[in-house]
Amino acid sequence: MKKQESKHLENWLSVFNDVVSSGLVVEANDFLNEYIEKFLKENPDIRVAKQNRIKTNVSFKDKLIRNNYVSSWTYDDSNHQANKETLCKNLPDFIGFRINPLFGNEEESLANSLIEFLNNQTNIVIPEAEQNPKNLQSNGHAIIKFQGHINLEKEPTIKFGFEIQIKSMVHNLWGEVEHRSIYKPNSFDFRIDENKKSVENIWQILTSVDQQLFNINKEIYRKDDLLKQLFTIYLDEMKLIPTLNSHYYYSIFFNTFLLNDIESLEKLLAQLIIEKNIESKLDYNIENLENNFAYDTLETILAKILYTNESEFIEKIFQQCFNKTEETSFKNILISSIIKNMGLDESITEDSLLYDYDEDDDDNKDSLITEDKSELLTSLEQFGFKTGRYK
């Protein structure tokens, strides 16, 4: 190293030590940690481990030389404050955080959510170029990380560079091995190429394991899904309806007559498990909503998208489970239940939908009717109906 470069190196090391000894970087680190902790508390479903560090003078010296900061940074002999600002701003990972979600599939979405959260903090700036956290490493693998700056109110001109890496547990383990054996070997190693191949093979194995564990973790069933599955198995044994397309009929039945009603589903299933039949049918009380503003439109739509035999199969399931009054048709029960589940029985009225309708404006009327049908079709599709049949 040239004499001038050696002098600059000593100067920057001195500035670095002054900044660290002032305690400012520790405060900045604590502030950033508080923000991340707040983010994690607001997102309790995110399961992570977290590590953080402030760069040491040994690591700083290594980076000064390796990244040629000694030559690229301008050192001002007469302005120590400017030198501190230069170092803190241009050292991109003065403060470093590593957040480890369980799986690789969670890395990018976690980073994007965290970036969005930090963008709303007044003393943090994440440059536009860092808003996309997906980066390509020299080893050809992607890494999820982003950089930014954080400053303190008492020293607003000093902006500390920070880097946040998002690495899954498996990615983190592999990264540590690669970092020590390939990226920062302690000495010359004639087996470096062989080691690279070995590390790469390990990466392929670990990522495969990570994906398999992620897939297994996703197979956590909700209670109502399990109850519905058991319910259909027992009814299928009774050969109540044809097996072909039975999923379609059951989906409409559950979404129309047992929506968010686990208690009733449990009562029905208990009978099926113990008695292999439903001896005590449940009462199904639904207000007749034939005069509701949406009734006629729904009746028209259902006539096109729900075939007669399909309606009969759904009615068979209903009759197996519920009592109904003889004078009420199944069609009326079906449409009234849909209206109630859509929330159209009380929260929305025809007057509220037509508040700005001019009776003389036929074009506006046609547009409004079309829009209403579109919204109803969207809701019916969510209930499991084959709305693509509607023309």
C-alpha positions as CSV (number, residue, x, y, z in Angstrom):
1,M,0.0,0.0,0.0
2,K,1.3,3.5,-0.9
3,K,2.3,5.9,1.9
4,Q,-0.6,8.3,1.1
5,E,-3.2,5.4,1.1
6,S,-1.7,4.1,4.4
7,K,-2.2,7.6,5.9
8,H,-5.8,7.8,4.6
9,L,-6.4,4.4,6.1
10,E,-5.2,5.5,9.5
11,N,-7.3,8.7,9.3
12,W,-10.5,6.8,8.5
13,L,-9.9,4.3,11.2
14,S,-9.5,7.2,13.6
15,V,-12.8,8.7,12.4
16,F,-14.5,5.4,12.8
17,N,-13.3,4.9,16.3
18,D,-14.4,8.4,17.2
19,V,-17.9,7.8,15.9
20,V,-18.2,4.5,17.7
21,S,-16.9,5.9,21.0
22,S,-19.4,8.8,20.8
23,G,-22.3,6.3,21.3
24,L,-24.3,7.7,18.4
25,V,-24.2,4.6,16.3
26,V,-25.4,2.5,19.3
27,E,-28.4,4.9,19.7
28,A,-29.1,4.6,16.0
29,N,-28.9,0.8,16.2
30,D,-31.3,0.8,19.1
31,F,-33.8,3.0,17.3
32,L,-33.8,0.7,14.3
33,N,-34.2,-2.3,16.5
34,E,-37.2,-0.7,18.1
35,Y,-38.8,-0.1,14.7
36,I,-38.2,-3.7,13.7
37,E,-39.6,-5.0,17.0
38,K,-42.7,-2.8,16.5
39,F,-43.1,-4.2,13.0
40,L,-42.9,-7.8,14.3
41,K,-45.4,-7.1,17.0
42,E,-47.9,-5.7,14.5
43,N,-47.4,-8.8,12.4
44,P,-47.6,-11.6,15.0
45,D,-48.1,-14.3,12.3
46,I,-44.5,-13.7,11.1
47,R,-42.2,-16.2,12.9
48,V,-38.6,-15.1,12.7
49,A,-35.3,-15.0,14.5
50,K,-33.3,-11.7,14.6
51,Q,-29.7,-10.8,14.9
52,N,-28.0,-7.4,14.7
53,R,-24.5,-6.0,14.9
54,I,-22.5,-2.8,14.6
55,K,-19.5,-3.0,12.4
56,T,-16.2,-3.6,14.2
57,N,-13.0,-1.7,13.4
58,V,-11.4,-4.9,12.2
59,S,-14.2,-5.5,9.8
60,F,-14.3,-1.8,8.8
61,K,-10.6,-1.8,8.0
62,D,-11.0,-4.9,5.8
63,K,-13.9,-3.2,4.0
64,L,-11.9,0.0,3.5
65,I,-9.3,-1.9,1.6
66,R,-11.4,-4.4,-0.2
67,N,-13.9,-1.9,-1.5
68,N,-11.2,0.8,-2.1
69,Y,-12.9,3.3,0.1
70,V,-9.5,4.6,1.0
71,S,-9.2,6.2,-2.4
72,S,-12.8,6.9,-3.2
73,W,-13.8,8.7,0.0
74,T,-12.6,12.3,0.3
75,Y,-10.9,13.0,3.6
76,D,-10.9,16.6,4.8
77,D,-8.0,17.4,7.2
78,S,-9.7,20.6,8.4
79,N,-13.2,19.3,8.9
80,H,-13.6,16.4,11.3
81,Q,-17.4,16.7,11.3
82,A,-17.6,16.4,7.5
83,N,-15.4,13.2,7.7
84,K,-17.8,11.7,10.2
85,E,-20.7,12.4,8.0
86,T,-18.9,11.0,5.0
87,L,-18.0,7.8,6.7
88,C,-21.4,7.2,8.3
89,K,-23.3,7.9,5.1
90,N,-21.1,5.9,2.8
91,L,-20.5,2.8,4.9
92,P,-23.7,1.0,3.8
93,D,-23.7,-1.6,6.5
94,F,-22.4,0.3,9.5
95,I,-25.5,-1.1,11.2
96,G,-26.5,-4.6,10.2
97,F,-29.6,-6.7,10.8
98,R,-30.4,-10.2,9.7
99,I,-33.9,-11.4,10.0
100,N,-34.5,-15.2,9.6
101,P,-38.0,-16.3,8.6
102,L,-38.7,-20.1,8.7
103,F,-38.7,-20.6,5.0
104,G,-37.2,-19.3,1.8
105,N,-40.6,-18.7,0.3
106,E,-41.3,-16.1,3.0
107,E,-38.2,-14.0,2.5
108,E,-39.3,-11.5,-0.2
109,S,-42.8,-10.8,1.1
110,L,-41.4,-10.2,4.5
111,A,-38.8,-7.7,3.1
112,N,-41.4,-5.9,1.1
113,S,-43.7,-5.5,4.1
114,L,-40.8,-4.3,6.3
115,I,-39.7,-1.7,3.6
116,E,-43.2,-0.4,3.5
117,F,-43.3,-0.1,7.3
118,L,-39.9,1.7,7.5
119,N,-40.8,4.1,4.7
120,N,-43.3,5.6,7.1
121,Q,-40.7,6.4,9.8
122,T,-39.6,10.0,9.7
123,N,-35.9,9.5,10.4
124,I,-35.4,6.6,8.0
125,V,-34.7,6.9,4.3
126,I,-34.6,3.9,1.9
127,P,-33.5,5.0,-1.6
128,E,-35.6,4.2,-4.6
129,A,-33.0,1.8,-5.9
130,E,-33.3,-0.2,-2.6
131,Q,-37.1,-0.5,-2.7
132,N,-36.8,-3.8,-4.6
133,P,-35.0,-6.1,-2.1
134,K,-34.1,-8.9,-4.5
135,N,-30.4,-8.9,-5.3
136,L,-28.1,-11.2,-7.3
137,Q,-24.9,-12.3,-5.5
138,S,-21.6,-13.1,-7.2
139,N,-22.3,-16.8,-6.6
140,G,-25.3,-16.6,-8.8
141,H,-27.9,-17.0,-6.0
142,A,-30.5,-14.4,-5.1
143,I,-30.3,-12.7,-1.7
144,I,-33.1,-10.6,-0.2
145,K,-31.6,-7.4,1.4
146,F,-31.9,-3.7,1.3
147,Q,-30.0,-0.6,2.6
148,G,-31.0,2.7,3.9
149,H,-30.0,5.5,6.3
150,I,-31.2,6.4,9.8
151,N,-30.4,9.6,11.7
152,L,-30.9,10.9,15.2
153,E,-32.6,14.1,16.1
154,K,-29.7,15.4,18.1
155,E,-27.3,14.8,15.2
156,P,-29.5,15.2,12.1
157,T,-26.5,15.7,9.7
158,I,-25.1,12.3,10.5
159,K,-26.9,9.6,8.6
160,F,-25.9,6.0,9.5
161,G,-26.0,3.5,6.7
162,F,-27.8,0.2,7.6
163,E,-28.4,-3.0,5.8
164,I,-31.1,-5.5,6.5
165,Q,-30.8,-9.0,5.2
166,I,-33.8,-11.4,5.1
167,K,-32.6,-15.0,5.1
168,S,-34.5,-18.2,5.9
169,M,-33.1,-20.5,8.5
170,V,-31.7,-22.8,5.9
171,H,-30.3,-20.0,3.8
172,N,-28.7,-18.4,6.8
173,L,-27.0,-21.7,7.8
174,W,-25.6,-22.2,4.2
175,G,-24.6,-18.6,3.9
176,E,-22.4,-18.8,7.1
177,V,-20.6,-21.8,5.7
178,E,-20.1,-20.2,2.3
179,H,-19.0,-16.9,3.8
180,R,-16.3,-18.5,5.9
181,S,-15.0,-21.0,3.5
182,I,-15.4,-19.3,0.1
183,Y,-16.0,-15.5,0.6
184,K,-13.5,-15.0,3.4
185,P,-11.0,-17.9,3.6
186,N,-8.4,-17.4,6.2
187,S,-5.5,-18.3,3.9
188,F,-4.8,-19.7,0.4
189,D,-6.6,-22.9,-0.2
190,F,-5.8,-25.0,-3.2
191,R,-9.1,-26.8,-2.8
192,I,-11.2,-23.7,-3.2
193,D,-12.7,-24.9,-6.5
194,E,-13.6,-28.2,-5.0
195,N,-15.1,-26.5,-1.9
196,K,-17.2,-24.3,-4.2
197,K,-18.7,-27.4,-5.8
198,S,-19.3,-29.0,-2.5
199,V,-21.0,-25.9,-1.1
200,E,-23.1,-25.5,-4.2
201,N,-24.3,-29.2,-3.9
202,I,-25.2,-28.6,-0.3
203,W,-27.2,-25.5,-1.4
204,Q,-29.3,-27.6,-3.8
205,I,-30.0,-30.2,-1.1
206,L,-30.9,-27.6,1.6
207,T,-33.2,-25.6,-0.7
208,S,-35.0,-28.8,-1.6
209,V,-35.4,-29.6,2.1
210,D,-36.6,-26.0,2.7
211,Q,-39.3,-26.3,0.0
212,Q,-40.5,-29.6,1.3
213,L,-40.7,-28.3,4.9
214,F,-42.6,-25.3,3.6
215,N,-45.1,-27.5,1.8
216,I,-45.6,-29.6,4.9
217,N,-46.1,-26.5,7.0
218,K,-48.8,-25.3,4.6
219,E,-50.9,-28.5,5.2
220,I,-52.3,-27.1,8.4
221,Y,-56.1,-27.5,8.1
222,R,-58.6,-25.1,9.6
223,K,-61.1,-26.7,11.9
224,D,-64.1,-25.9,9.7
225,D,-62.3,-27.4,6.6
226,L,-61.8,-30.7,8.5
227,L,-65.4,-30.8,9.7
228,K,-66.7,-30.2,6.1
229,Q,-64.4,-32.9,4.8
230,L,-65.7,-35.5,7.4
231,F,-69.3,-34.4,6.8
232,T,-69.0,-35.1,3.0
233,I,-67.3,-38.4,3.6
234,Y,-70.2,-39.6,5.8
235,L,-72.9,-38.3,3.4
236,D,-71.1,-39.9,0.4
237,E,-71.4,-43.3,2.2
238,M,-75.2,-42.7,2.3
239,K,-75.1,-42.3,-1.6
240,L,-77.3,-39.2,-1.2
241,I,-76.1,-37.6,-4.4
242,P,-73.9,-38.7,-7.3
243,T,-70.2,-38.7,-6.6
244,L,-69.5,-36.9,-9.9
245,N,-69.5,-33.1,-9.2
246,S,-70.4,-33.7,-5.6
247,H,-67.7,-31.2,-4.5
248,Y,-69.7,-28.5,-6.4
249,Y,-73.0,-29.3,-4.7
250,Y,-71.4,-29.4,-1.2
251,S,-69.5,-26.1,-1.8
252,I,-72.8,-24.3,-2.5
253,F,-74.5,-26.1,0.4
254,F,-71.8,-25.1,2.9
255,N,-71.4,-21.5,1.7
256,T,-75.2,-20.9,1.5
257,F,-76.6,-22.7,4.5
258,L,-73.7,-23.2,6.9
259,L,-71.6,-20.2,6.3
260,N,-69.5,-19.5,9.5
261,D,-71.9,-21.8,11.4
262,I,-69.4,-24.4,12.9
263,E,-71.8,-25.2,15.8
264,S,-74.5,-26.5,13.4
265,L,-72.0,-28.4,11.4
266,E,-70.6,-30.0,14.6
267,K,-74.2,-31.1,15.6
268,L,-74.8,-32.7,12.2
269,L,-71.5,-34.4,12.1
270,A,-71.8,-35.8,15.6
271,Q,-75.0,-37.6,14.6
272,L,-73.3,-39.0,11.4
273,I,-70.3,-40.3,13.4
274,I,-72.4,-41.9,16.2
275,E,-75.6,-43.0,14.4
276,K,-74.4,-43.0,10.7
277,N,-77.5,-40.9,10.0
278,I,-79.0,-37.6,10.8
279,E,-82.1,-38.5,12.9
280,S,-82.6,-35.1,14.6
281,K,-82.7,-32.5,11.8
282,L,-81.9,-28.9,12.6
283,D,-84.4,-26.1,12.2
284,Y,-83.5,-23.8,9.5
285,N,-85.1,-20.4,10.1
286,I,-84.7,-17.9,7.3
287,E,-86.8,-14.8,6.7
288,N,-88.7,-14.8,3.4
289,L,-86.8,-12.2,1.4
290,E,-88.9,-12.4,-1.7
291,N,-89.6,-8.7,-1.6
292,N,-85.9,-7.8,-1.3
293,F,-84.6,-5.6,-4.1
294,A,-82.0,-8.2,-5.1
295,Y,-84.3,-11.2,-5.2
296,D,-85.6,-10.9,-8.8
297,T,-82.1,-10.3,-10.1
298,L,-80.7,-13.3,-8.2
299,E,-83.6,-15.5,-9.4
300,T,-82.8,-14.5,-13.0
301,I,-79.1,-15.2,-12.6
302,L,-79.6,-18.6,-10.8
303,A,-82.0,-19.7,-13.5
304,K,-79.0,-19.6,-15.9
305,I,-76.1,-20.7,-13.8
306,L,-77.7,-23.4,-11.6
307,Y,-79.2,-26.3,-13.6
308,T,-82.4,-28.0,-12.4
309,N,-80.8,-31.3,-11.5
310,E,-78.0,-29.5,-9.6
311,S,-80.5,-27.6,-7.6
312,E,-82.3,-30.9,-6.8
313,F,-79.1,-32.4,-5.5
314,I,-78.3,-29.4,-3.3
315,E,-81.9,-29.7,-2.0
316,K,-81.4,-33.3,-1.1
317,I,-78.4,-32.4,1.1
318,F,-80.4,-29.6,2.7
319,Q,-83.4,-31.9,3.4
320,Q,-81.1,-34.5,4.9
321,C,-79.9,-31.8,7.5
322,F,-82.7,-29.3,8.0
323,N,-86.4,-29.1,8.7
324,K,-88.3,-26.6,6.5
325,T,-91.8,-25.3,6.4
326,E,-93.8,-27.1,3.7
327,E,-95.2,-23.9,2.2
328,T,-91.7,-22.4,1.5
329,S,-90.1,-23.5,-1.7
330,F,-86.4,-24.6,-1.8
331,K,-85.8,-21.9,-4.4
332,N,-87.0,-19.2,-2.0
333,I,-84.9,-20.6,0.9
334,L,-81.8,-20.7,-1.4
335,I,-82.2,-17.2,-2.7
336,S,-83.1,-15.8,0.7
337,S,-80.1,-17.4,2.3
338,I,-77.8,-16.0,-0.4
339,I,-79.2,-12.5,0.1
340,K,-78.6,-12.8,3.9
341,N,-75.1,-14.1,3.5
342,M,-74.3,-11.3,1.1
343,G,-75.4,-8.8,3.7
344,L,-78.1,-7.5,1.4
345,D,-81.0,-8.1,3.8
346,E,-80.3,-5.1,6.0
347,S,-77.1,-3.2,5.3
348,I,-78.0,-2.2,1.7
349,T,-81.4,-1.0,0.4
350,E,-82.6,-0.3,-3.0
351,D,-82.9,3.4,-2.2
352,S,-79.2,3.6,-1.2
353,L,-78.2,2.0,-4.5
354,L,-80.5,4.3,-6.6
355,Y,-80.0,7.5,-4.7
356,D,-78.5,9.3,-7.7
357,Y,-80.7,7.6,-10.3
358,D,-82.7,9.9,-12.6
359,E,-85.9,8.1,-13.8
360,D,-85.7,9.8,-17.1
361,D,-82.1,8.6,-17.7
362,D,-82.6,5.2,-19.2
363,D,-78.9,4.8,-20.1
364,N,-78.0,5.3,-16.5
365,K,-80.6,2.8,-15.4
366,D,-79.2,0.1,-17.7
367,S,-75.7,0.8,-16.5
368,L,-76.7,0.5,-12.9
369,I,-78.5,-2.8,-13.4
370,T,-75.5,-4.2,-15.2
371,E,-73.2,-3.1,-12.4
372,D,-75.5,-4.7,-9.8
373,K,-75.5,-8.0,-11.7
374,S,-71.7,-7.8,-11.9
375,E,-71.4,-7.5,-8.1
376,L,-73.9,-10.2,-7.5
377,L,-72.1,-12.6,-9.9
378,T,-68.8,-11.8,-8.1
379,S,-70.3,-12.8,-4.8
380,L,-72.0,-15.9,-6.2
381,E,-68.6,-17.0,-7.6
382,Q,-67.2,-16.7,-4.1
383,F,-70.0,-19.0,-2.9
384,G,-68.9,-21.6,-5.4
385,F,-71.5,-21.1,-8.2
386,K,-70.3,-21.5,-11.8
387,T,-70.9,-17.9,-12.8
388,G,-69.2,-18.4,-16.2
389,R,-72.4,-19.9,-17.4
390,Y,-74.1,-16.6,-17.2
391,K,-74.3,-14.8,-20.6
